[in-house]
Amino acid sequence: MASYLGTAAAIPTSYHVADGAVTTAKLANGAVTTLKVAADAIDGTKLANNAVDSEHITAAGIDTAHIGAAQITAAKVAADVATQSELDLVEAGHFQTGKSIAMSIVFGG
């Protein structure tokens, strides 16, 4: 590379870097900042296990299509929501003793 210090020569405004010339080993620590990472450049293969927690998920970021089968259990359902087992008891005409179920029943005609 030519030295331009102390000369009247024009300083180049751009340089050509050969393909493959910049490798990971040649990057200084902290050289790649968040602003330099392209949108969607980091995918699931680059995330550590358990790196994404609930605080990192946007509001309404998980929709029905992304909830796996049997992932929502009765223990995770609000107390005032009927579970399938409770609905089955109502359909069969039985109620568990010691458990109250508040509901409206609509009969078709």
C-alpha positions as a Python dict, from the first residue, in 0.01 Angstrom:
ca = {
    (1, 'M'): (0, 0, 0),
    (2, 'A'): (130, 343, -90),
    (3, 'S'): (209, 595, 179),
    (4, 'Y'): (26, 926, 143),
    (5, 'L'): (148, 1086, 463),
    (6, 'G'): (336, 1408, 389),
    (7, 'T'): (269, 1397, 15),
    (8, 'A'): (47, 1597, -214),
    (9, 'A'): (-86, 1278, -378),
    (10, 'A'): (-459, 1222, -375),
    (11, 'I'): (-577, 994, -97),
    (12, 'P'): (-795, 714, -239),
    (13, 'T'): (-1156, 723, -126),
    (14, 'S'): (-1209, 349, -171),
    (15, 'Y'): (-1005, 32, -173),
    (16, 'H'): (-1068, -303, -336),
    (17, 'V'): (-1061, -593, -93),
    (18, 'A'): (-1025, -933, -253),
    (19, 'D'): (-1305, -1185, -199),
    (20, 'G'): (-1234, -1392, 110),
    (21, 'A'): (-960, -1155, 231),
    (22, 'V'): (-1146, -1054, 548),
    (23, 'T'): (-1179, -1353, 779),
    (24, 'T'): (-1305, -1393, 1132),
    (25, 'A'): (-949, -1405, 1264),
    (26, 'K'): (-879, -1062, 1110),
    (27, 'L'): (-1174, -889, 1277),
    (28, 'A'): (-1097, -703, 1598),
    (29, 'N'): (-1304, -783, 1905),
    (30, 'G'): (-1617, -568, 1895),
    (31, 'A'): (-1564, -475, 1528),
    (32, 'V'): (-1906, -602, 1421),
    (33, 'T'): (-2173, -395, 1593),
    (34, 'T'): (-2550, -434, 1602),
    (35, 'L'): (-2586, -169, 1330),
    (36, 'K'): (-2370, -379, 1097),
    (37, 'V'): (-2585, -695, 1129),
    (38, 'A'): (-2841, -716, 849),
    (39, 'A'): (-3207, -770, 930),
    (40, 'D'): (-3289, -1142, 962),
    (41, 'A'): (-2917, -1232, 941),
    (42, 'I'): (-2927, -1418, 1273),
    (43, 'D'): (-3150, -1722, 1259),
    (44, 'G'): (-3227, -2008, 1497),
    (45, 'T'): (-2904, -2190, 1410),
    (46, 'K'): (-2704, -1898, 1552),
    (47, 'L'): (-2896, -1864, 1881),
    (48, 'A'): (-2779, -2041, 2194),
    (49, 'N'): (-3023, -2273, 2366),
    (50, 'N'): (-3254, -2079, 2600),
    (51, 'A'): (-3123, -1745, 2466),
    (52, 'V'): (-3474, -1614, 2395),
    (53, 'D'): (-3693, -1558, 2698),
    (54, 'S'): (-4043, -1414, 2732),
    (55, 'E'): (-3902, -1061, 2768),
    (56, 'H'): (-3760, -1089, 2414),
    (57, 'I'): (-4090, -1186, 2248),
    (58, 'T'): (-4298, -900, 2113),
    (59, 'A'): (-4659, -855, 2216),
    (60, 'A'): (-4879, -1088, 2008),
    (61, 'G'): (-4559, -1249, 1876),
    (62, 'I'): (-4692, -1601, 1928),
    (63, 'D'): (-5010, -1690, 1747),
    (64, 'T'): (-5218, -2007, 1748),
    (65, 'A'): (-5028, -2157, 1454),
    (66, 'H'): (-4705, -2148, 1658),
    (67, 'I'): (-4841, -2326, 1966),
    (68, 'G'): (-4767, -2697, 1957),
    (69, 'A'): (-5021, -2966, 2030),
    (70, 'A'): (-5070, -3032, 2404),
    (71, 'Q'): (-4853, -2732, 2503),
    (72, 'I'): (-5125, -2559, 2705),
    (73, 'T'): (-5217, -2773, 3002),
    (74, 'A'): (-5498, -2735, 3256),
    (75, 'A'): (-5240, -2601, 3504),
    (76, 'K'): (-5171, -2308, 3266),
    (77, 'V'): (-5538, -2219, 3205),
    (78, 'A'): (-5702, -1944, 3413),
    (79, 'A'): (-5919, -2063, 3700),
    (80, 'D'): (-6239, -1929, 3541),
    (81, 'V'): (-6190, -2114, 3210),
    (82, 'A'): (-6341, -2459, 3166),
    (83, 'T'): (-6099, -2732, 3057),
    (84, 'Q'): (-6194, -3018, 2827),
    (85, 'S'): (-6224, -3259, 3122),
    (86, 'E'): (-6468, -3019, 3291),
    (87, 'L'): (-6669, -2986, 2972),
    (88, 'D'): (-6678, -3365, 2940),
    (89, 'L'): (-6819, -3387, 3294),
    (90, 'V'): (-7095, -3140, 3208),
    (91, 'E'): (-7178, -3327, 2888),
    (92, 'A'): (-7197, -3653, 3082),
    (93, 'G'): (-7419, -3485, 3342),
    (94, 'H'): (-7167, -3520, 3625),
    (95, 'F'): (-6990, -3268, 3841),
    (96, 'Q'): (-6684, -3324, 4056),
    (97, 'T'): (-6766, -3287, 4423),
    (98, 'G'): (-6613, -2985, 4586),
    (99, 'K'): (-6570, -2804, 4255),
    (100, 'S'): (-6801, -2532, 4134),
    (101, 'I'): (-6844, -2456, 3768),
    (102, 'A'): (-7019, -2135, 3670),
    (103, 'M'): (-7156, -2143, 3317),
    (104, 'S'): (-7446, -2067, 3091),
    (105, 'I'): (-7600, -2358, 2907),
    (106, 'V'): (-7781, -2287, 2583),
    (107, 'F'): (-8011, -2555, 2447),
    (108, 'G'): (-8085, -2568, 2077),
    (109, 'G'): (-8434, -2617, 1956),
}
